[in-house]
Amino acid sequence: MPGGESMPGAERVSGTGCAAGVLAGRLGRYGLGTAPLGGLFAPVSDEQAEHALDAAWQAGIRYFDTAPHYGSGLAEERLGCFLRGLPADAAGQAVVSTKIGRVLVPGRGEEEGFVGRTGFVRVRDYSREGVLRSLDDSLKRTGLDRFDLVFIHDPDDYWEQAAGQAYPALAELRDQGVIGAIGAGMNQAPMLTRFVRETDLDAVLVAGRYTLLDRSAAEELLPECQRRGVAVIAGGVFNSGILAGGATYDYDAAPPAVVERARELGRICASHGVPLPAAALRFPHRHPAVTTILIGARSAEEVREDLDLAATPVPEELWRELDSAR
């Protein structure tokens, strides 16, 4: 597994499952990921972001995922502004997750795929102090008084600090009731599996690793989560665009082999009268470990389109053909 030896004393004996169970019941089948509202790949106006959030809310979505990384805090600010505009009784229905691991400091930094906001540098920090600072900053940006779920975000090269400092800090905050639940969110499955085995997480957010193009999370991560009662949130179901008619795969230009593979999947879906994006949106729920699928949209139209696609019937014959075509 990546990241070296196990953390001393980190082996999970048994989790209570309490926070995870309550959390899974509140997330819903679909949630809204706010990375596009932070300007991922292209700028989004305040009005456009507000309309997208409102469309999701009107459609019954109550789970919203955000992060400091998304537009250098812009997505957090926009989500908080929207939630504060709801009636108090309605706002209480919202379930919000954010992430730690990138602390924002003033300066000229790289946009890292996000367009429209400069003036901040993302500093990787999984220390206890970094966790507390990041959460305090996120609370200020959103205007919330607590988060329902906090993820350790992209700790690929920071296992020792993430498991040795960030996780214990978050576990303490969870025990104190300061946050509702804790998880890890990554674009890979092996380290998430290690987190599940060696810590007491309530949830994982696995992005792009349980899709029609990449089912690697099904090898160990999903069975382990199912066995230990850890909620699984599937993100990146379009692999950042290639399964929805785009040209990007894992946040970069799609290699020719991936483009051809996506075209083949599209041909198979078309032969059954099902759009490829519809099958991509429905696919993760085929595994019993998956609680929620995050959709990412930058406009009200995209929200409605994605939810319409998610409601598209997919015949079992298509699933069988897609499975045999792997």
C-alpha positions as CSV (number, residue, x, y, z in Angstrom):
1,M,0.0,0.0,0.0
2,P,1.2,3.6,-0.6
3,G,2.7,5.7,2.1
4,G,5.0,3.3,4.0
5,E,4.3,1.3,7.2
6,S,1.1,1.3,9.3
7,M,0.7,4.0,11.9
8,P,1.4,2.6,15.4
9,G,-1.8,2.0,17.2
10,A,-4.0,3.0,14.2
11,E,-5.4,-0.5,13.6
12,R,-9.2,-0.3,13.7
13,V,-10.6,-2.9,16.1
14,S,-14.2,-2.0,15.6
15,G,-16.2,1.1,14.6
16,T,-19.3,2.1,16.3
17,G,-21.0,2.6,13.0
18,C,-23.3,5.1,14.7
19,A,-22.2,8.3,12.9
20,A,-21.8,6.4,9.6
21,G,-25.3,5.0,9.9
22,V,-26.9,8.3,10.7
23,L,-24.9,10.0,7.9
24,A,-25.9,7.4,5.3
25,G,-29.5,8.0,6.1
26,R,-29.2,11.8,5.5
27,L,-27.1,11.9,2.4
28,G,-29.7,10.8,-0.2
29,R,-29.0,8.9,-3.4
30,Y,-27.6,12.0,-5.1
31,G,-25.7,15.0,-3.8
32,L,-24.2,18.1,-5.5
33,G,-20.5,18.5,-5.8
34,T,-19.5,22.2,-5.9
35,A,-16.1,22.0,-7.7
36,P,-17.7,23.4,-10.9
37,L,-19.2,26.2,-9.0
38,G,-15.7,27.2,-7.9
39,G,-14.7,27.6,-11.5
40,L,-13.4,24.2,-12.4
41,F,-12.1,24.4,-16.1
42,A,-14.2,27.6,-16.7
43,P,-15.5,30.6,-14.8
44,V,-19.0,30.6,-13.2
45,S,-20.8,33.8,-12.2
46,D,-22.4,34.3,-8.8
47,E,-25.8,34.3,-10.4
48,Q,-25.1,31.1,-12.3
49,A,-23.9,29.3,-9.2
50,E,-26.9,30.5,-7.2
51,H,-29.3,29.1,-9.9
52,A,-27.5,25.8,-9.9
53,L,-27.8,25.4,-6.2
54,D,-31.4,26.4,-6.2
55,A,-32.2,23.9,-9.0
56,A,-30.6,21.2,-6.9
57,W,-32.5,22.2,-3.8
58,Q,-35.8,22.3,-5.7
59,A,-35.1,18.8,-7.1
60,G,-34.8,17.5,-3.5
61,I,-31.0,17.3,-3.2
62,R,-30.0,18.1,0.4
63,Y,-26.3,17.0,0.4
64,F,-23.7,19.4,-0.8
65,D,-20.0,18.8,-0.9
66,T,-17.4,21.5,-1.1
67,A,-13.7,22.3,-0.2
68,P,-11.3,25.1,0.2
69,H,-9.5,23.8,-3.0
70,Y,-12.5,24.6,-5.2
71,G,-11.8,28.0,-6.5
72,S,-9.6,29.0,-3.5
73,G,-12.6,29.1,-1.2
74,L,-15.1,30.5,-3.8
75,A,-17.3,27.3,-3.8
76,E,-17.5,27.4,0.0
77,E,-18.5,31.1,-0.1
78,R,-21.2,30.5,-2.7
79,L,-22.7,27.5,-1.0
80,G,-22.8,29.4,2.3
81,C,-24.4,32.4,0.7
82,F,-27.1,30.1,-0.8
83,L,-27.8,28.3,2.4
84,R,-28.0,31.5,4.4
85,G,-30.7,32.7,2.0
86,L,-33.0,29.7,2.8
87,P,-35.7,29.9,5.5
88,A,-34.2,28.6,8.8
89,D,-36.4,25.5,8.9
90,A,-35.3,24.6,5.3
91,A,-31.6,25.3,5.9
92,G,-31.6,22.9,8.7
93,Q,-32.2,20.1,6.2
94,A,-29.0,20.7,4.4
95,V,-26.1,18.2,4.9
96,V,-22.7,19.8,4.1
97,S,-19.3,18.3,3.8
98,T,-16.0,20.2,3.4
99,K,-12.4,19.1,3.4
100,I,-9.1,19.7,5.1
101,G,-5.6,19.4,3.7
102,R,-5.1,22.6,1.7
103,V,-4.8,25.8,3.8
104,L,-5.3,29.0,1.8
105,V,-2.9,31.9,2.3
106,P,-2.7,35.2,0.5
107,G,-0.3,35.3,-2.5
108,R,0.0,34.5,-6.2
109,G,-0.6,30.8,-6.5
110,E,-1.4,28.3,-9.3
111,E,-5.1,28.1,-10.2
112,E,-4.8,24.2,-10.3
113,G,-7.6,23.8,-12.8
114,F,-9.9,26.5,-11.4
115,V,-10.5,29.7,-13.3
116,G,-11.7,33.1,-12.1
117,R,-10.1,33.6,-8.7
118,T,-6.5,34.4,-7.9
119,G,-4.7,35.9,-4.9
120,F,-4.4,32.7,-2.8
121,V,-1.8,30.0,-2.5
122,R,-2.9,26.5,-1.5
123,V,-0.5,25.1,1.1
124,R,-0.7,21.4,1.9
125,D,-1.1,20.9,5.6
126,Y,-2.4,17.8,7.4
127,S,-1.1,18.8,10.8
128,R,-3.4,19.2,13.8
129,E,-2.9,23.0,13.5
130,G,-3.6,22.9,9.8
131,V,-6.9,21.0,10.4
132,L,-8.1,23.5,13.0
133,R,-7.1,26.5,10.9
134,S,-8.7,25.0,7.7
135,L,-11.9,24.3,9.5
136,D,-12.0,27.7,11.1
137,D,-11.5,29.3,7.7
138,S,-14.2,27.2,6.1
139,L,-16.7,28.0,8.8
140,K,-16.0,31.7,8.2
141,R,-16.3,31.4,4.4
142,T,-19.6,29.4,4.6
143,G,-21.1,31.2,7.6
144,L,-22.1,27.8,9.0
145,D,-21.6,26.8,12.7
146,R,-20.6,23.2,12.0
147,F,-20.0,20.7,9.2
148,D,-21.9,17.4,9.0
149,L,-18.9,15.7,7.4
150,V,-15.2,16.6,7.0
151,F,-12.9,14.8,4.6
152,I,-9.2,14.4,4.6
153,H,-8.6,15.7,1.1
154,D,-6.1,14.1,-1.4
155,P,-3.4,13.0,1.1
156,D,-1.7,10.8,-1.5
157,D,1.9,11.9,-0.5
158,Y,1.1,12.7,3.1
159,W,0.0,9.5,4.7
160,E,2.1,9.8,7.9
161,Q,0.8,13.3,8.7
162,A,-2.7,12.7,7.5
163,A,-3.1,9.5,9.5
164,G,-1.0,10.5,12.4
165,Q,-2.2,14.1,12.9
166,A,-5.2,15.0,10.7
167,Y,-7.2,11.9,11.5
168,P,-6.8,12.1,15.3
169,A,-7.6,15.8,15.3
170,L,-10.8,15.1,13.4
171,A,-11.7,12.1,15.5
172,E,-11.4,14.4,18.6
173,L,-13.7,17.0,17.0
174,R,-16.2,14.3,16.2
175,D,-16.2,12.9,19.7
176,Q,-16.8,16.4,21.0
177,G,-19.7,16.9,18.6
178,V,-17.9,19.9,16.9
179,I,-18.3,18.0,13.5
180,G,-20.7,15.3,12.7
181,A,-18.6,12.7,10.9
182,I,-15.2,12.2,9.3
183,G,-13.9,10.7,6.1
184,A,-11.2,10.7,3.4
185,G,-11.7,11.8,-0.2
186,M,-9.3,10.8,-2.9
187,N,-8.9,9.9,-6.6
188,Q,-7.4,6.6,-5.7
189,A,-8.7,3.4,-4.0
190,P,-5.6,1.8,-2.3
191,M,-5.0,4.5,0.3
192,L,-8.7,4.9,1.0
193,T,-8.8,1.2,1.7
194,R,-5.9,1.7,4.1
195,F,-7.7,4.5,5.9
196,V,-10.8,2.3,6.2
197,R,-8.8,-0.6,7.7
198,E,-6.6,1.4,10.0
199,T,-8.8,4.2,11.2
200,D,-12.4,4.7,12.2
201,L,-13.8,6.6,9.3
202,D,-17.5,7.2,8.8
203,A,-17.3,7.7,5.0
204,V,-15.1,7.8,2.0
205,L,-15.4,9.9,-1.2
206,V,-13.9,7.9,-4.0
207,A,-13.6,10.0,-7.2
208,G,-13.3,8.4,-10.6
209,R,-12.4,4.9,-9.4
210,Y,-15.8,3.3,-9.6
211,T,-17.1,4.3,-13.0
212,L,-17.8,2.6,-16.3
213,L,-14.2,3.3,-17.3
214,D,-12.5,2.4,-14.0
215,R,-13.9,-0.1,-11.5
216,S,-10.7,-0.5,-9.4
217,A,-12.6,0.5,-6.2
218,A,-14.6,-2.7,-6.4
219,E,-11.5,-4.8,-5.8
220,E,-10.9,-4.0,-2.2
221,L,-12.3,-0.6,-1.1
222,L,-16.0,-1.2,-1.6
223,P,-16.1,-4.7,0.0
224,E,-14.1,-3.3,2.9
225,C,-16.5,-0.4,3.4
226,Q,-19.4,-2.7,3.2
227,R,-17.9,-5.0,5.8
228,R,-17.1,-2.2,8.2
229,G,-20.2,-0.1,7.7
230,V,-18.5,2.9,6.1
231,A,-20.6,5.0,3.8
232,V,-19.3,5.3,0.2
233,I,-19.9,8.5,-1.8
234,A,-19.0,8.1,-5.5
235,G,-17.7,11.2,-7.3
236,G,-16.3,11.8,-10.7
237,V,-18.7,9.4,-12.3
238,F,-18.0,11.0,-15.7
239,N,-14.2,10.7,-15.1
240,S,-14.1,14.5,-15.3
241,G,-15.9,14.7,-18.6
242,I,-15.0,11.9,-21.0
243,L,-18.2,9.9,-20.2
244,A,-20.4,12.9,-20.7
245,G,-19.2,13.9,-24.2
246,G,-16.2,15.9,-23.0
247,A,-12.5,15.5,-23.8
248,T,-11.0,15.3,-20.3
249,Y,-10.1,12.3,-18.3
250,D,-9.0,12.6,-14.7
251,Y,-8.7,16.4,-15.1
252,D,-6.4,16.3,-18.1
253,A,-6.7,15.7,-21.9
254,A,-8.0,12.1,-22.4
255,P,-5.5,9.8,-24.0
256,P,-6.5,8.3,-27.4
257,A,-7.1,4.8,-25.9
258,V,-9.5,6.2,-23.3
259,V,-11.3,8.2,-25.9
260,E,-11.8,5.1,-28.0
261,R,-12.9,3.1,-25.0
262,A,-15.5,5.7,-24.1
263,R,-16.7,5.7,-27.7
264,E,-17.1,1.9,-27.5
265,L,-19.1,2.2,-24.3
266,G,-21.2,4.9,-26.0
267,R,-22.0,2.6,-28.9
268,I,-23.0,-0.2,-26.6
269,C,-25.3,2.1,-24.7
270,A,-26.8,3.5,-27.9
271,S,-27.7,0.0,-29.1
272,H,-30.0,-0.2,-26.1
273,G,-31.4,3.3,-26.5
274,V,-29.6,4.7,-23.4
275,P,-27.3,7.7,-23.4
276,L,-23.8,7.0,-22.1
277,P,-24.0,9.7,-19.4
278,A,-27.2,8.1,-18.1
279,A,-25.5,4.7,-17.7
280,A,-22.5,6.5,-16.1
281,L,-24.7,8.2,-13.6
282,R,-26.6,5.1,-12.7
283,F,-23.7,2.7,-12.6
284,P,-22.2,3.3,-9.1
285,H,-25.5,2.5,-7.4
286,R,-25.2,-1.1,-8.7
287,H,-22.8,-1.8,-5.8
288,P,-24.5,-2.1,-2.4
289,A,-21.7,-0.2,-0.6
290,V,-22.4,3.0,-2.5
291,T,-24.7,5.3,-0.6
292,T,-24.6,8.5,-2.6
293,I,-23.5,9.7,-6.0
294,L,-22.2,13.2,-6.4
295,I,-23.2,15.1,-9.5
296,G,-21.1,18.1,-10.6
297,A,-22.9,20.9,-12.4
298,R,-22.1,24.5,-13.2
299,S,-25.7,25.7,-14.1
300,A,-29.3,25.0,-13.3
301,E,-29.7,23.4,-16.8
302,E,-26.9,21.0,-16.1
303,V,-28.4,20.0,-12.7
304,R,-31.7,19.3,-14.3
305,E,-30.1,17.4,-17.2
306,D,-28.0,15.2,-14.8
307,L,-31.0,14.4,-12.7
308,D,-33.1,13.5,-15.8
309,L,-30.3,11.3,-16.9
310,A,-30.1,9.6,-13.5
311,A,-33.8,8.8,-13.8
312,T,-33.3,7.1,-17.2
313,P,-34.3,3.4,-17.0
314,V,-31.3,1.1,-17.8
315,P,-32.2,-2.4,-18.9
316,E,-30.4,-5.3,-17.2
317,E,-29.3,-6.5,-20.7
318,L,-27.2,-3.3,-21.0
319,W,-25.5,-3.8,-17.7
320,R,-24.6,-7.3,-18.7
321,E,-23.2,-6.2,-22.0
322,L,-21.2,-3.5,-20.3
323,D,-19.9,-5.9,-17.8
324,S,-18.8,-8.4,-20.5
325,A,-17.2,-5.6,-22.5
326,R,-14.7,-4.7,-19.8
